[in-house]
Amino acid sequence: MELGKESGTRIAIVTGGNTGIGIITARELAHKNAHVFVASRSRDH
């Protein structure tokens, strides 16, 4: 996953972020210094 090089704050909202591709995406974005908000139907993870 490549984030742009432009300056500024990156904010991401990841739905279905407690399992599968959602959690992988959320972790990768956070690792790349984005502010990540995770939406899911349960509080797991």
Secondary structure in CASP SS format (residue, H / E / C, confidence):
PFRMAT SS
TARGET T0000
AUTHOR 0000-0000-0000
METHOD secondary structure of the structure
MODEL  1
M C 1.00
E C 1.00
L C 1.00
G C 1.00
K C 1.00
E C 1.00
S C 1.00
G C 1.00
T C 1.00
R C 1.00
I E 1.00
A E 1.00
I E 1.00
V E 1.00
T E 1.00
G C 1.00
G C 1.00
N C 1.00
T C 1.00
G H 1.00
I H 1.00
G H 1.00
I H 1.00
I H 1.00
T H 1.00
A H 1.00
R H 1.00
E H 1.00
L H 1.00
A H 1.00
H H 1.00
K C 1.00
N C 1.00
A C 1.00
H E 1.00
V E 1.00
F E 1.00
V E 1.00
A E 1.00
S C 1.00
R C 1.00
S C 1.00
R C 1.00
D C 1.00
H C 1.00
END
